[in-house]
Amino acid sequence: QVFSFQRGARKPEDLSHPVRSIKQRYLQTQQRAQLAHSIASVPGAWQFITHQGDNQVQLRGFQGSRLPVYLNGIRLTHAGWQPHGSPSFWWSIAPGNMEQIEVLRGAGTVTFGSDALGGLIHLQTLAPHYKADGWKVNGEISAQGSSRGYFGETGGKLSLSGPKVGIQGGLFLGNIGDRPLGQGDASLDAIGFQTLRGQFAVRAWLTPKLEVELFNQTHRLEDGSLQTQFGQTYNGAVNESQRRLNYVRFKGYSENKWMRTIKFHVSEQFQNRNRTYAW
């Protein structure tokens, strides 16, 4: 099932627009450093890189404020800051914390708003699950690296499932290094960004007909220098880049035939990017 403009799950064939889903298994197999790499595999989508730690995604020629991005049904605010969006945004979510990426294309996506003319992207994170017959704990540790220190990251995920409570979390620490452009004058100096990408979610039944979900997602990228891909056109420093999303979601169930389910959520988002240019 995929995201619909009613902010709920629907079968792909019931939607007025085509949907391309990127599943968790594909993300695990590819081991990409960040989500823009995987989204670029969808026809009509591509990414471009201005400098290390800064990636953009285009869908059918639209990007930034013209390409809405949702996470678990909540619209993210990164695209409203500038026409081209926040360049560090696509680094802020660890692929290891993702369940599915949905790329919606076609004119039918205007049901989400006029800025979704070319389509939109919906991100589904890993969610806590219940276990009716007792408690179960699952854990996973992962590490990856690339040649010439371009990217490296270590981290893990942990989940706890019970009859009325489910907990899921993931934390990944890494670094972004030099872009591999050859040797000698054709290479750039190492820039040494440090990254932290974390996620934590809890689901619980408060009553037999009322469920609550707590969610936090945090990203930090800091202590790096900026250089363009084509030499010393400009450089500078990123002191710190942060992004945070918190929300509380309530879901109630009723026997009333006109109103079976009631959803209510409160969210808080924060994004800050502190950098200095030296021309």
C-alpha positions in Angstrom: 0.0 0.0 0.0 1.1 3.6 -0.7 0.4 7.1 0.4 -2.7 8.9 -0.9 -3.9 12.5 -0.7 -6.3 11.5 2.0 -3.1 11.0 4.1 -3.8 7.3 4.4 -2.7 4.0 2.8 -4.3 3.0 -0.5 -3.7 0.3 -3.1 -1.6 1.7 -6.0 -4.3 0.8 -8.6 -6.8 2.9 -6.7 -4.8 6.1 -7.2 -5.1 8.6 -10.0 -1.3 8.9 -10.4 1.5 6.4 -11.0 3.6 5.4 -8.0 7.1 3.9 -7.9 8.0 2.2 -4.6 11.5 1.6 -3.4 11.4 -1.1 -0.8 13.6 -1.7 2.3 15.2 -4.7 0.8 16.4 -2.7 -2.2 17.9 0.0 0.1 19.7 -2.7 2.1 21.1 -4.4 -1.0 22.3 -1.2 -2.6 23.9 0.2 0.6 23.7 3.8 -0.7 25.1 6.6 1.5 21.9 8.7 1.3 18.4 8.6 -0.1 19.0 10.8 -3.2 21.1 8.1 -4.7 18.2 5.6 -4.6 15.5 8.0 -5.7 17.6 8.8 -8.8 17.1 5.3 -10.0 13.4 6.1 -10.6 12.6 7.2 -14.2 12.1 10.9 -14.3 14.1 11.6 -11.2 17.8 12.5 -10.9 20.2 14.0 -8.4 23.0 16.5 -8.7 25.8 17.4 -6.2 27.0 20.9 -5.7 29.7 19.9 -3.1 30.2 17.3 -0.4 27.2 16.9 1.9 24.9 18.8 -0.5 22.7 16.9 -2.8 19.5 17.8 -4.6 16.7 15.7 -6.1 14.7 16.7 -9.2 11.5 15.0 -10.3 10.3 15.7 -13.8 12.3 18.9 -13.7 11.0 20.2 -10.3 12.9 20.5 -7.1 13.0 22.3 -3.8 9.8 24.2 -3.0 8.3 22.7 -6.2 8.8 19.1 -5.0 6.9 18.4 -1.8 8.4 15.8 0.5 6.3 13.9 3.1 7.5 11.7 5.9 5.0 9.3 7.5 2.2 11.5 6.2 3.7 14.8 7.5 4.9 17.4 5.1 8.5 18.3 5.7 9.4 22.0 5.7 12.8 21.8 4.1 11.7 22.8 0.6 10.0 26.1 1.7 13.3 27.7 2.7 14.5 28.5 -0.8 13.5 27.5 -4.4 16.2 24.9 -4.5 15.5 23.4 -1.1 17.9 22.6 1.7 21.0 21.0 0.1 21.9 18.9 3.2 18.4 17.5 3.6 18.9 14.3 1.7 21.8 13.4 3.9 19.7 13.8 7.0 17.8 10.5 6.9 19.7 7.2 7.2 18.6 4.7 4.6 18.9 2.1 7.3 15.9 3.7 9.1 13.7 3.5 6.1 10.9 1.1 5.3 9.9 2.4 1.9 10.2 5.4 -0.5 7.3 6.3 -2.7 7.8 8.5 -5.7 4.5 9.8 -7.0 4.4 11.1 -10.5 1.9 12.6 -13.0 -0.6 15.4 -13.0 -2.9 13.5 -10.6 -0.5 14.5 -7.7 -2.0 18.1 -7.8 -4.5 16.7 -5.3 -1.8 17.3 -2.8 -1.5 21.0 -3.8 -0.5 23.1 -6.8 3.2 22.8 -5.9 3.0 19.0 -6.5 2.5 19.5 -10.3 5.4 17.3 -11.2 5.0 14.8 -8.4 6.1 14.3 -4.8 8.1 12.0 -2.6 6.8 10.2 0.5 9.2 8.6 3.0 8.1 5.8 5.3 10.3 5.0 8.2 10.6 1.8 10.1 7.7 1.5 12.5 7.4 -0.3 15.9 5.3 -3.5 15.9 3.3 -5.3 18.5 3.6 -9.0 19.4 0.5 -10.5 20.9 2.0 -13.6 22.6 4.8 -12.0 24.6 7.9 -9.9 24.2 10.5 -9.9 21.5 13.8 -8.0 21.0 15.6 -7.6 17.7 18.9 -5.9 17.0 21.1 -5.2 14.1 24.6 -3.7 13.7 26.0 -2.5 10.4 29.1 -0.8 9.1 30.0 0.4 5.6 32.9 2.2 4.0 34.0 3.2 0.5 37.3 3.6 -1.3 39.5 6.7 -0.5 37.4 7.5 2.5 34.5 9.0 0.5 32.0 7.8 3.1 31.9 5.6 6.1 29.2 4.9 8.7 28.6 2.6 11.6 25.4 2.1 13.6 22.6 -0.1 14.6 18.9 -0.6 15.1 17.0 -2.0 18.0 13.3 -2.9 18.4 11.2 -4.2 21.3 7.7 -5.6 20.6 5.1 -6.5 23.2 1.3 -7.0 23.5 0.5 -3.3 23.9 3.9 -1.5 23.3 6.3 -1.3 20.4 9.6 0.5 20.3 12.0 1.0 17.4 15.2 3.0 17.2 18.2 3.5 15.0 21.4 5.5 15.4 24.2 5.9 12.7 27.5 7.8 13.1 29.7 8.5 10.1 31.9 10.8 8.1 31.9 12.1 4.5 35.3 12.4 2.9 36.9 13.5 -0.4 35.0 13.0 -3.6 37.1 10.5 -5.7 38.2 12.5 -8.7 41.5 10.9 -9.4 45.0 11.8 -8.1 47.2 14.8 -7.8 45.7 18.0 -9.1 42.5 16.1 -10.1 41.6 15.4 -6.5 40.2 17.5 -3.7 41.4 17.7 -0.2 39.6 15.6 2.4 36.8 17.6 4.0 35.9 15.4 7.0 32.2 16.1 7.6 31.0 14.2 10.7 27.4 13.0 10.6 24.9 11.7 13.1 21.5 10.3 11.9 19.1 9.0 14.6 15.5 8.0 14.9 13.3 6.8 17.7 9.6 5.7 17.7 7.1 4.3 20.2 3.6 3.0 19.7 1.3 2.0 22.5 -2.3 1.3 23.2 -3.7 3.7 25.9 -7.1 2.1 25.8 -8.6 -0.7 23.7 -9.7 2.0 21.2 -7.0 4.6 21.5 -3.4 4.3 20.2 -0.6 6.8 20.5 2.6 7.1 18.6 5.7 9.2 19.6 8.4 9.9 17.0 11.7 11.7 16.9 14.2 12.1 14.0 17.5 14.0 14.4 20.4 14.8 12.1 23.6 16.7 12.6 26.3 17.4 10.0 29.3 19.4 11.2 33.0 20.4 11.0 33.5 20.3 7.2 34.9 22.5 4.5 33.3 23.3 1.2 34.9 23.0 -2.2 33.3 22.7 -5.6 33.7 19.7 -7.8 35.7 21.6 -10.4 38.4 23.1 -8.3 38.9 26.2 -6.1 36.0 28.2 -7.4 35.0 28.9 -3.8 35.5 27.2 -0.5 34.4 27.8 3.1 33.2 25.9 6.2 30.1 24.2 7.5 30.1 24.8 11.2 26.9 22.9 11.8 23.8 21.7 10.0 20.8 20.4 12.0 17.4 19.0 11.2 14.8 17.7 13.7 11.3 16.3 13.5 9.1 15.4 16.5 5.5 14.4 16.4 2.8 12.9 18.6 0.0 11.1 16.8 -3.3 9.8 18.2 -5.4 7.2 16.5 -8.9 6.4 17.8 -11.4 3.7 16.7 -15.1 4.0 16.8 -18.1 1.7 16.0 -19.9 4.6 14.4 -20.4 3.7 10.7 -19.8 7.3 9.6 -16.5 7.7 11.5 -14.6 4.5 12.0 -11.2 6.0 12.6 -10.1 9.4 14.0 -6.5 10.6 13.6 -4.9 13.6 15.2 -1.2 14.7 15.4 0.9 17.5 16.6 4.4 18.0 15.0 7.4 20.2 15.5 10.2 20.7 12.9 13.5 22.5 13.1 16.2 23.1 10.6 19.3 25.2 10.8 22.4 25.5 8.6 25.4 27.6 9.7 28.2 28.0 7.1 30.8 30.5 6.1 32.0 31.1 2.6 35.5 32.2 1.7 35.7 33.3 -2.0 
